[in-house]
């Protein structure tokens, strides 16, 4: 068939499809039928008119259909609504045993704390500290026992408390990785502290005032801690009870469930911080109003986390239950590139890559961490403990972990670590991109490899500078995520660094929700790594090592800081590949959303089996 005859025979339906795509309302059945016909014509034109304009035109027309479906596709609203109305309640229902155990542990520990205060008048000082007890007693004597909630400005207090509560909740969750034992320990500690705290005010004769003040915000705050405990127990249950799956497979599923539960309590923690910063301070508010507010908060928690999933949704049914996540085999798991990935798929593929290359990751991280520990020792010598402050008691985990880690990256005091940090960032980027490039069958040329070496170490320098104590945390977070997407654009498209940065923002257009959701999950996992550094388990391990070596107190302190230096850099090295792998997988998915290369390749195969028939017709 001549090209002109082919065009005249089919142009009517092509024009019809073009007109339909321009309308605000598109009949899906009509678009589907026309799309099938156009892809058949495209396949035919690829065979008989490969170098003619009609093939280019039909290719463009097919691409327009794809764009109309996927370009800037906004599923965030419905997805978010489904998460709060169905998926999260289903996860709560699935984890009912963990929720009951978390609540039971907290209640039991609360009673222990109250009973201990009743039996030992000095017990509050052990749990709450002498400074806090003395300050509170002064406030009680001055006639304002709740003055502690009025000492700071509303915004500063609200922000500080929200961040602190987030850290406490995340620590409660991440210690579930120790077969749930760590979460149990934190729940008991928190319960004892709250019980002692409340009984202390009862003993001083101000129970009612303290109850109305503390539980104004405490109803949501303590509920969030209990739910975080349930999330940690849920994650740990995958390790304790793997069932018929491997322990790693079971853990991946339970960790995913726990992470989603943790995402669900974030708004509650923020709201509790707002209430404590802005409302709790108004202790002169009538008791009836404050008590009614506490009841409303309690009803909200019980309504959403008890009545809604266990009574209402159980009766009406969960949509999520019909689409349960299927556990993929990890040994022969095949990574799919050129596809649009969901958040769950990102999560699974990232960890499959991580597991495949864990041995190499561990070698590189261990080498750099050893260099860092050695440099620290020979730079500071016996005076090393003077430059780094680390409490040596087991309860250090409940302190400010970020402050302790931040000591290593104080530009003014410890500039010696910046070259090492740059090497760590650059090396992990270089090897991670090389590993995933082999998986994608996209190996770089020698010239690109040289460029990549330079850019990855420049990336390391930029990221190291982000970690200075002068940089706002939000700048660190957003800057790091942009750069980890920028790197695969540079590597796979071989653009110059500036063009690659612009291309990164172009790919992210309309897809910031996917980008932030995935990286928020990886950020939570990062907290798991860093949470382990300053946990009681680390100090317990240090004690075991100390038992086997005869060290005086000064030498023991030097050894502790050297060991902590090694552990901090090792943890950073273990975390970085998660971001780099995730950045490449995100790039691959965004590329498919924007350009549909894989889809168009599949479209080109449509009708291949009919080519001979076409020749017969010709």
C-alpha positions in Angstrom: 0.0 0.0 0.0 1.3 3.4 -0.9 1.9 5.9 1.9 -0.7 8.3 0.5 -3.4 5.6 0.3 -2.5 4.5 3.8 -3.0 8.1 5.1 -6.2 8.7 3.2 -7.6 5.4 4.5 -6.9 6.1 8.2 -6.7 9.8 8.7 -10.3 10.2 9.7 -9.8 8.1 12.9 -6.5 9.9 13.6 -8.2 13.3 13.4 -11.0 11.9 15.6 -8.5 10.8 18.2 -6.7 14.2 18.1 -10.0 16.0 18.6 -11.0 13.8 21.5 -7.8 14.3 23.3 -8.2 18.1 23.1 -11.6 18.0 24.8 -11.9 18.6 28.6 -14.0 15.4 28.9 -12.7 12.3 27.2 -14.8 9.3 26.7 -12.6 6.5 28.0 -14.1 3.8 25.9 -13.7 5.8 22.7 -10.1 6.8 23.5 -9.3 3.1 24.2 -10.7 1.9 20.9 -9.0 4.6 18.9 -5.8 4.1 20.7 -5.7 0.4 19.8 -6.4 1.2 16.2 -3.7 3.9 16.1 -1.1 1.6 17.7 -1.9 -1.0 15.0 -1.3 1.7 12.4 1.9 2.8 14.2 3.2 -0.8 14.1 2.3 -1.0 10.4 4.1 2.3 9.6 7.2 1.2 11.5 7.4 -1.8 9.2 6.7 -0.2 5.8 7.4 3.5 6.3 10.2 3.6 8.9 11.7 6.8 7.5 8.5 8.7 6.6 6.8 11.5 8.5 3.6 9.4 9.0 5.5 7.1 11.4 6.7 10.2 13.4 3.2 11.6 13.5 1.6 8.3 14.7 4.3 7.9 17.3 3.5 11.4 18.6 -0.2 10.7 18.6 0.3 7.5 20.7 2.5 9.5 23.1 -0.2 12.1 23.5 -2.6 9.4 24.7 0.0 8.2 27.2 0.6 11.8 28.5 -3.2 12.3 28.9 -3.2 9.4 31.2 0.0 9.7 33.2 1.5 13.1 32.8 1.1 15.0 36.1 -1.2 12.2 37.2 -2.5 13.3 40.6 -3.4 10.3 42.7 -2.2 11.9 45.9 -5.6 13.1 47.0 -7.4 9.8 46.6 -4.4 7.8 47.8 -4.1 10.0 50.9 -7.9 9.6 51.6 -7.6 5.8 51.1 -4.7 5.7 53.5 -6.6 7.4 56.4 -10.0 5.8 55.8 -9.0 2.3 54.9 -5.3 1.3 54.8 -4.2 2.6 58.2 -7.4 1.3 60.0 -6.7 -2.1 58.3 -3.1 -2.1 59.6 -4.3 -1.2 63.1 -6.8 -4.1 62.9 -4.1 -6.5 61.7 -1.8 -5.4 64.6 -4.4 -5.6 67.3 -2.2 -7.9 69.4 0.6 -5.4 69.3 -1.7 -2.5 70.2 -3.1 -4.4 73.2 0.4 -5.4 74.3 1.8 -1.9 74.0 -1.1 -0.4 76.0 -0.8 -3.2 78.6 2.9 -2.6 79.0 2.4 1.2 79.4 -0.4 0.7 81.9 1.6 -1.9 83.9 4.7 0.4 84.0 2.5 3.4 84.9 1.3 1.5 88.0 4.8 0.5 88.9 5.9 4.1 88.7 3.1 5.3 90.9 3.5 2.5 93.4 7.3 3.1 93.6 6.7 6.8 94.4 4.2 5.8 97.1 6.8 3.4 98.7 9.9 5.6 98.2 9.7 9.4 98.5 13.0 9.8 96.7 12.0 7.8 93.6 10.8 10.8 91.6 14.3 12.3 91.9 15.8 9.1 90.4 13.4 9.2 87.4 12.7 12.9 86.9 16.0 14.3 88.1 16.8 16.6 91.0 16.6 19.8 89.0 13.1 19.2 87.7 11.8 18.1 91.1 13.3 21.1 92.8 11.9 23.5 90.2 8.5 21.9 90.4 8.4 22.2 94.2 9.3 25.9 94.0 6.4 26.4 91.5 4.0 24.6 93.9 5.1 26.8 96.8 4.7 29.9 94.7 1.1 28.9 93.9 1.6 28.0 90.2 2.5 24.3 90.1 2.2 24.2 86.2 4.5 27.2 85.6 6.9 25.0 83.7 4.5 25.3 80.7 4.7 29.1 80.7 8.4 29.6 80.7 8.9 29.7 76.9 7.2 31.4 73.9 4.4 29.5 72.3 6.1 28.8 68.9 9.5 27.9 70.4 7.9 25.6 72.9 5.5 24.0 70.4 8.3 23.3 67.9 10.8 22.0 70.5 8.2 19.7 72.0 7.0 18.4 68.7 10.6 17.5 67.6 11.3 15.9 70.9 8.1 13.8 70.8 8.9 12.8 67.2 12.3 11.6 68.3 10.8 9.7 71.3 8.2 8.0 69.1 10.8 7.1 66.4 13.1 5.7 69.0 10.3 3.6 70.5 9.6 2.3 67.0 13.2 1.6 65.7 14.2 -0.4 68.8 11.7 -2.9 67.7 14.5 -4.2 65.4 15.9 -5.9 68.5 13.3 -8.6 68.2 10.9 -6.1 69.9 12.9 -6.2 73.1 14.0 -2.6 72.7 10.5 -1.3 72.2 9.3 -3.2 75.3 12.1 -1.5 77.3 11.2 2.0 76.2 7.5 1.5 76.8 8.3 0.3 80.4 10.6 3.3 81.0 8.1 5.8 79.6 5.2 4.2 81.6 7.2 4.4 84.9 8.2 8.0 84.2 4.6 9.1 83.6 3.3 7.2 86.6 6.0 8.7 88.9 5.4 12.1 87.4 1.6 12.0 88.0 1.9 10.5 91.5 4.4 13.2 92.5 1.8 15.9 92.0 -0.8 13.7 93.8 1.5 13.5 96.8 1.9 17.3 96.8 -1.8 17.8 96.9 -2.2 19.3 93.4 -3.5 16.2 91.6 -6.5 17.7 90.0 -4.7 20.8 88.7 -1.9 18.6 87.3 -4.3 16.2 85.8 -6.2 18.9 83.9 -3.0 20.5 82.7 -0.8 17.5 81.8 -3.6 15.5 80.1 -4.7 18.5 78.0 -1.9 17.6 75.7 -0.9 14.3 77.2 -4.0 12.5 75.9 -2.7 12.8 72.4 1.0 12.7 73.3 0.8 9.5 75.3 -1.5 7.9 72.8 1.1 8.5 70.1 3.8 6.9 72.2 1.6 3.8 72.8 0.9 3.6 69.0 4.6 4.0 68.3 5.2 1.1 70.7 2.6 -1.0 68.8 4.4 -0.1 65.5 7.8 -1.2 67.0 6.2 -4.4 68.3 4.7 -5.0 64.8 8.1 -4.6 63.2 9.8 -6.8 65.7 7.2 -9.5 65.4 8.4 -10.3 61.8 11.8 -11.3 63.3 10.4 -13.2 66.3 7.6 -15.0 64.4 8.7 -15.4 60.7 6.3 -18.2 60.1 6.9 -20.1 56.8 8.9 -17.2 55.3 12.6 -16.5 55.8 13.3 -14.1 58.6 14.4 -11.4 56.2 11.2 -11.7 54.1 9.0 -11.6 57.2 10.9 -8.6 58.6 10.4 -6.7 55.3 6.7 -7.1 55.5 6.4 -6.3 59.2 8.7 -3.3 58.9 6.6 -1.9 56.1 3.5 -2.3 58.2 5.2 -0.6 61.2 6.5 2.3 59.1 3.0 3.0 57.8 1.6 3.0 61.3 4.3 5.5 62.3 3.4 7.7 59.4 -0.2 7.7 60.7 0.7 9.1 64.1 2.8 12.0 62.8 -0.2 14.4 62.7 -1.2 13.4 66.2 2.3 14.3 67.5 2.3 17.6 65.7 -1.2 18.4 67.1 -0.1 17.4 70.6 2.9 19.7 70.4 0.7 22.6 69.2 -1.7 22.0 72.1 1.2 21.9 74.7 2.8 25.0 73.3 -0.3 27.2 72.8 -3.1 25.9 75.0 -1.7 24.0 78.0 -0.2 27.2 79.4 -3.7 28.7 80.1 -4.2 27.0 83.4 -6.7 29.7 84.5 -9.3 28.3 82.0 -12.3 26.9 83.8 -11.9 23.2 84.8 -15.1 22.2 83.0 -13.7 23.4 79.6 -10.3 21.7 80.2 -11.9 18.4 81.3 -14.2 18.5 78.3 -11.3 19.1 76.0 -9.5 16.1 77.4 -12.6 13.9 76.9 -12.8 15.1 73.3 -9.2 14.1 72.6 -9.7 10.7 74.3 -12.9 10.1 72.2 -11.0 11.0 69.0 -8.2 8.5 69.8 -10.7 5.8 70.8 -13.0 6.5 67.9 -10.3 6.4 65.2 -8.0 3.7 66.6 -10.6 1.5 68.3 -14.2 1.9 67.2 -13.5 2.7 63.5 -11.2 -0.3 62.6 -12.5 -2.9 65.1 -16.3 -2.2 64.9 -17.2 -0.1 61.9 -14.7 -1.2 59.2 -14.8 -4.8 60.4 -18.5 -4.8 59.7 -18.4 -2.9 56.4 -15.1 -4.5 55.1 -11.6 -3.3 54.3 -10.8 -2.6 50.7 -7.1 -3.0 51.5 -7.7 -6.6 52.6 -8.6 -7.5 49.0 -5.2 -6.2 47.7 -2.8 -7.7 50.2 0.9 -7.2 49.5 2.3 -10.4 48.0 5.7 -11.4 49.4 8.2 -11.6 46.7 11.0 -14.2 46.6 14.2 -12.4 47.5 16.7 -15.0 46.0 15.5 -14.9 42.4 13.7 -11.6 42.5 13.9 -9.9 39.2 14.2 -6.1 39.2 12.0 -4.3 36.7 13.3 -1.1 35.1 11.4 1.2 32.8 8.3 0.9 34.9 6.2 3.3 37.0 6.8 2.2 40.6 4.5 2.5 43.6 6.0 3.4 47.0 5.9 -0.3 48.1 7.7 -1.2 44.9 10.4 1.4 45.6 10.8 0.0 49.1 11.1 -3.6 48.0 13.5 -2.9 45.0 15.7 -0.7 47.1 16.2 -3.4 49.7 16.7 -6.1 47.2 19.5 -4.1 45.7 20.9 -3.3 49.1 20.9 -7.0 50.1 22.6 -8.1 46.9 25.5 -5.7 47.5 25.5 -5.7 51.3 28.9 -7.4 51.5 30.6 -4.8 49.3 28.8 -1.9 51.1 30.0 -3.2 54.5 33.6 -3.5 53.2 33.7 0.1 52.0 31.9 1.5 55.0 34.2 -0.4 57.4 37.3 0.8 55.6 36.3 4.4 55.8 35.1 4.1 59.4 38.4 2.6 60.4 40.3 5.5 58.7 38.0 8.0 60.6 38.6 6.2 64.0 42.4 6.1 63.3 42.6 9.8 62.4 40.5 10.7 65.4 42.9 8.9 67.8 46.2 10.1 66.3 44.8 13.7 65.9 43.7 14.1 69.6 45.5 11.3 71.4 44.7 10.9 75.1 42.8 14.2 75.1 40.2 12.7 72.8 37.4 12.6 75.4 37.8 16.4 76.0 36.6 17.1 72.5 33.6 14.7 72.5 31.0 14.5 75.2 29.2 11.2 75.5 27.3 10.2 78.7 28.5 6.7 79.7 25.4 5.4 81.4 22.8 3.1 79.7 20.0 5.7 79.6 22.0 7.8 77.1 19.6 6.7 74.4 16.9 8.9 75.8 19.1 11.9 75.3 19.5 14.1 72.2 21.1 11.7 69.7 21.4 14.3 67.0 23.5 16.5 69.2 25.9 13.7 69.9 26.3 12.8 66.3 26.5 16.5 65.3 29.7 16.8 67.3 31.6 15.0 64.6 30.6 17.5 62.0 31.2 20.8 63.7 33.2 22.6 61.0 35.1 24.8 63.4 36.1 22.1 65.9 36.5 19.0 63.8 37.4 20.0 60.3 39.7 16.8 60.1 36.6 14.7 59.5 35.4 16.6 56.4 37.9 15.0 53.9 36.9 11.6 55.3 33.2 12.4 55.0 33.7 13.6 51.4 35.5 10.3 50.5 32.7 8.3 52.1 29.9 10.2 50.2 31.8 10.1 46.9 32.9 6.4 47.2 29.5 5.2 48.1 27.9 7.2 45.2 30.5 5.9 42.7 30.1 2.2 43.6 26.3 2.4 44.1 25.7 3.9 40.7 28.1 1.3 39.2 26.3 -1.6 40.8 22.8 -0.5 39.7 24.2 0.5 36.3 25.2 -3.2 35.8 21.7 -4.3 36.9 20.3 -1.9 34.2 22.9 -3.0 31.6 24.0 0.7 31.3 27.7 0.7 31.9 29.5 4.1 31.6 32.3 4.8 29.2 35.8 5.5 30.4 35.3 9.3 29.9 32.1 9.2 31.9 33.7 7.2 34.6 36.4 9.9 35.1 33.7 12.6 35.1 31.7 10.6 37.6 34.6 10.3 40.0 35.1 14.0 40.0 31.4 14.8 40.4 30.8 12.2 43.1 33.6 13.6 45.3 32.2 17.1 44.6 28.9 15.7 45.7 30.5 14.4 48.8 32.0 17.9 49.6 28.6 19.5 49.1 26.9 17.0 51.3 29.6 17.3 54.0 29.1 21.1 54.0 25.4 20.6 54.4 26.1 18.8 57.7 27.7 21.8 59.4 26.0 22.8 62.6 25.0 26.1 60.9 22.9 24.5 58.3 19.1 24.2 58.9 18.0 20.6 59.1 15.3 21.2 56.3 18.1 22.4 54.0 20.1 19.3 54.7 17.1 17.1 54.0 15.9 18.7 50.8 19.4 19.4 49.5 20.4 15.8 50.0 17.4 14.5 48.2 17.8 16.8 45.2 21.4 15.8 44.8 20.8 12.1 45.0 18.4 12.5 42.0 20.8 14.8 40.2 23.5 12.2 40.3 21.8 9.5 38.2 20.6 12.1 35.7 24.3 13.1 35.2 25.4 9.4 35.1 22.9 7.9 32.8 22.2 10.8 30.5 25.9 12.1 30.5 24.9 15.7 30.9 27.1 18.4 32.4 26.4 19.0 36.2 24.4 22.2 35.6 22.2 20.7 32.9 21.7 17.6 35.0 20.4 19.7 37.9 17.9 21.5 35.7 16.8 18.1 34.3 16.3 16.8 37.8 13.8 19.6 38.6 12.1 19.0 35.3 11.6 15.3 36.1 10.3 16.1 39.6 7.6 18.4 38.2 4.2 17.1 39.3 5.8 14.1 41.2 7.0 15.7 44.4 4.6 13.6 46.4 6.1 10.3 45.3 9.6 11.7 45.8 8.9 12.9 49.3 7.0 9.8 50.4 9.7 7.4 49.4 12.5 9.5 50.9 10.5 10.0 54.1 10.5 6.2 54.5 14.2 6.0 53.8 14.7 8.8 56.4 12.8 6.7 59.0 15.1 3.8 58.2 18.1 6.1 58.7 16.8 6.9 62.2 16.9 3.2 62.8 20.6 3.1 62.0 21.5 6.2 64.1 19.1 5.2 66.9 21.2 2.1 67.4 24.4 4.1 68.0 23.2 5.7 71.2 21.1 2.8 72.6 21.6 1.0 75.8 22.6 -2.0 73.7 25.7 -0.2 72.3 26.9 0.6 75.8 26.2 -2.9 77.0 28.4 -4.1 74.1 31.1 -1.6 75.2 30.9 -3.0 78.7 31.4 -6.5 77.5 34.5 -5.4 75.5 35.8 -3.6 78.5 35.5 -6.7 80.6 38.1 -8.5 78.3 40.6 -5.7 78.4 42.3 -4.2 81.5 41.7 -0.5 80.9 41.9 2.4 83.4 39.1 4.9 83.4 41.0 7.4 81.2 41.9 4.8 78.6 38.3 3.4 78.7 37.0 6.9 77.8 39.4 7.2 74.9 38.4 3.7 73.6 34.7 4.6 73.9 35.1 7.8 71.8 37.2 5.9 69.2 34.6 3.2 69.0 31.8 5.7 68.7 33.7 7.5 65.9 34.0 4.2 64.0 30.3 3.4 64.6 29.1 6.9 63.4 31.0 6.7 60.1 30.1 3.0 59.6 26.4 3.9 60.1 26.6 6.7 57.5 28.3 4.4 55.1 25.5 1.8 55.5 22.8 4.4 55.1 24.0 6.2 52.0 23.4 3.3 49.4 19.7 3.4 50.4 19.5 7.0 49.2 21.6 6.4 46.1 19.7 3.2 45.0 16.4 5.0 45.7 17.5 8.0 43.7 18.2 5.8 40.6 15.0 3.9 41.0 13.1 7.1 41.3 14.9 8.5 38.3 13.9 5.4 36.3 10.3 5.7 37.3 10.1 9.5 36.6 11.7 9.0 33.2 9.0 6.5 32.3 6.2 8.8 33.5 7.6 11.7 31.5 8.8 10.0 28.3 7.2 6.6 28.3 10.1 5.0 26.5 9.3 1.5 27.7 5.6 1.9 26.9 6.4 3.0 23.4 8.8 0.1 22.9 6.0 -2.2 23.9 3.6 -0.5 21.6 6.0 -1.0 18.8 5.7 -4.7 19.3 1.9 -4.7 18.9 0.9 -6.3 15.6 4.3 -7.9 15.1 2.6 -11.2 14.6 0.4 -9.7 11.8 3.3 -8.4 9.7 3.2 -11.4 7.3 -0.5 -10.9 7.0 0.1 -7.3 6.1 2.5 -8.4 3.4 -0.2 -10.7 2.0 -2.6 -7.8 2.0 -0.1 -5.6 0.3 
